[in-house]
Amino acid sequence: MPSLPIPEGLAREDVVLRRLRTRDAGPFAAAFREDPTLGVLIGADEDPTENGVRRFIARQPGLRARGEFLGLAVTDTSRRPFLGHVMLHTIAWRHKRAEVGYWLVPAARGHRVGHTAVSLLVDWAFATLELDRIEITTTPDNAPARALAHSLGFEQEGVMVSRNLERGRRVDVVLLARLRK
Ligand SMILES: CC(C)(COP(=O)(O)OP(=O)(O)OC[C@H]1O[C@@H](n2cnc3c(N)ncnc32)[C@H](O)[C@@H]1OP(=O)(O)O)[C@@H](O)C(=O)NCCC(=O)NCCS
């Protein structure tokens, strides 16, 4: 199983992706307090605490070394503010496929930051990693997440009915995918 490098120089139109730093834990956890729907939208079992995020950030090198997960902070050219999180997860190296996930802090939404950040990650992943297929999953009612996926050329392949159990509720899951060109 290949390890995952930290991408260098991923930047476009004032949007920069960099590794998660310990000091991102505060704004990372605060986003879930500012937007109480965020944890539900990303399918988290519970909203993260600042300490929990610190532990999550500390686990990143091990997750990358094992080729399991790559989480990156979305920031701007100053590389300081934490604007959101993009990630490569559910990686099946044998099948040369992975999933991307994304969320922004509320104040950063609606300005194409999400489009640019996810496009940087997807382009880098296809260019650098042995992947033939990248998937996005979301819930049918998440219009922004679906629009972002479509804006990057992901195509909807179907709806998996009652697929996940999230916070005690069974939810349908939309599957979108993009193939290596
Ligand atoms: C999904 C999310 C990352 C989008 O980021 P963003 O920077 O606000 O989106 P962008 O401005 O880059 O817009 C991307 C596309 O989505 C559309 N979009 C953005 N917000 C939208 C909204 N509220 N309703 C419908 N479409 C929307 C844009 O019009 C654009 O489509 P277009 O290229 O056809 O015009 C952001 O809304 C978010 O963090 N949501 C909460 C977390 C979440 O749901 N994550 C996904 C879980 S699967």
PDBQT file of the ligand as one rigid body, heavy atoms in Angstrom, charges set to zero:
ROOT
HETATM    1  C1  LIG A 201     -20.183  22.200  -0.132  1.00  0.00    +0.000 C 
HETATM    2  C2  LIG A 201     -19.309  23.431   0.108  1.00  0.00    +0.000 C 
HETATM    3  C3  LIG A 201     -17.868  22.986   0.422  1.00  0.00    +0.000 C 
HETATM    4  C4  LIG A 201     -19.309  24.259  -1.185  1.00  0.00    +0.000 C 
HETATM    5  O1  LIG A 201     -18.274  25.238  -1.116  1.00  0.00    +0.000 OA
HETATM    6  P1  LIG A 201     -18.468  26.701  -1.711  1.00  0.00    +0.000 P 
HETATM    7  O2  LIG A 201     -17.142  27.370  -1.753  1.00  0.00    +0.000 OA
HETATM    8  O3  LIG A 201     -19.557  27.378  -0.938  1.00  0.00    +0.000 OA
HETATM    9  O4  LIG A 201     -19.006  26.373  -3.182  1.00  0.00    +0.000 OA
HETATM   10  P2  LIG A 201     -18.587  27.140  -4.498  1.00  0.00    +0.000 P 
HETATM   11  O5  LIG A 201     -18.794  28.621  -4.298  1.00  0.00    +0.000 OA
HETATM   12  O6  LIG A 201     -17.209  26.708  -4.920  1.00  0.00    +0.000 OA
HETATM   13  O7  LIG A 201     -19.660  26.625  -5.541  1.00  0.00    +0.000 OA
HETATM   14  C5  LIG A 201     -19.511  25.381  -6.199  1.00  0.00    +0.000 C 
HETATM   15  C6  LIG A 201     -20.813  25.094  -6.927  1.00  0.00    +0.000 C 
HETATM   16  O8  LIG A 201     -21.854  24.898  -5.962  1.00  0.00    +0.000 OA
HETATM   17  C7  LIG A 201     -22.910  25.836  -6.173  1.00  0.00    +0.000 C 
HETATM   18  N1  LIG A 201     -23.414  26.208  -4.841  1.00  0.00    +0.000 N 
HETATM   19  C8  LIG A 201     -22.720  26.783  -3.838  1.00  0.00    +0.000 A 
HETATM   20  N2  LIG A 201     -23.537  27.003  -2.795  1.00  0.00    +0.000 NA
HETATM   21  C9  LIG A 201     -24.760  26.549  -3.163  1.00  0.00    +0.000 A 
HETATM   22  C10 LIG A 201     -26.013  26.500  -2.505  1.00  0.00    +0.000 A 
HETATM   23  N3  LIG A 201     -26.159  26.944  -1.249  1.00  0.00    +0.000 N 
HETATM   24  N4  LIG A 201     -27.065  25.965  -3.170  1.00  0.00    +0.000 NA
HETATM   25  C11 LIG A 201     -26.920  25.487  -4.429  1.00  0.00    +0.000 A 
HETATM   26  N5  LIG A 201     -25.739  25.499  -5.103  1.00  0.00    +0.000 NA
HETATM   27  C12 LIG A 201     -24.686  26.047  -4.473  1.00  0.00    +0.000 A 
HETATM   28  C13 LIG A 201     -22.270  26.985  -6.902  1.00  0.00    +0.000 C 
HETATM   29  O9  LIG A 201     -23.202  27.727  -7.659  1.00  0.00    +0.000 OA
HETATM   30  C14 LIG A 201     -21.276  26.249  -7.797  1.00  0.00    +0.000 C 
HETATM   31  O10 LIG A 201     -21.929  25.664  -8.906  1.00  0.00    +0.000 OA
HETATM   32  P3  LIG A 201     -21.710  26.247 -10.399  1.00  0.00    +0.000 P 
HETATM   33  O11 LIG A 201     -20.263  26.037 -10.713  1.00  0.00    +0.000 OA
HETATM   34  O12 LIG A 201     -22.632  25.417 -11.239  1.00  0.00    +0.000 OA
HETATM   35  O13 LIG A 201     -22.079  27.702 -10.314  1.00  0.00    +0.000 OA
HETATM   36  C15 LIG A 201     -19.849  24.320   1.266  1.00  0.00    +0.000 C 
HETATM   37  O14 LIG A 201     -21.179  24.699   0.953  1.00  0.00    +0.000 OA
HETATM   38  C16 LIG A 201     -19.858  23.613   2.610  1.00  0.00    +0.000 C 
HETATM   39  O15 LIG A 201     -18.834  23.609   3.320  1.00  0.00    +0.000 OA
HETATM   40  N6  LIG A 201     -21.018  23.021   2.992  1.00  0.00    +0.000 N 
HETATM   41  C17 LIG A 201     -21.154  22.345   4.292  1.00  0.00    +0.000 C 
HETATM   42  C18 LIG A 201     -20.351  21.041   4.351  1.00  0.00    +0.000 C 
HETATM   43  C19 LIG A 201     -20.814  20.032   3.323  1.00  0.00    +0.000 C 
HETATM   44  O16 LIG A 201     -21.990  19.881   3.050  1.00  0.00    +0.000 OA
HETATM   45  N7  LIG A 201     -19.814  19.306   2.763  1.00  0.00    +0.000 N 
HETATM   46  C20 LIG A 201     -20.083  18.240   1.819  1.00  0.00    +0.000 C 
HETATM   47  C21 LIG A 201     -20.488  17.008   2.541  1.00  0.00    +0.000 C 
HETATM   48  S1  LIG A 201     -20.757  15.665   1.410  1.00  0.00    +0.000 SA
ENDROOT
TORSDOF 0
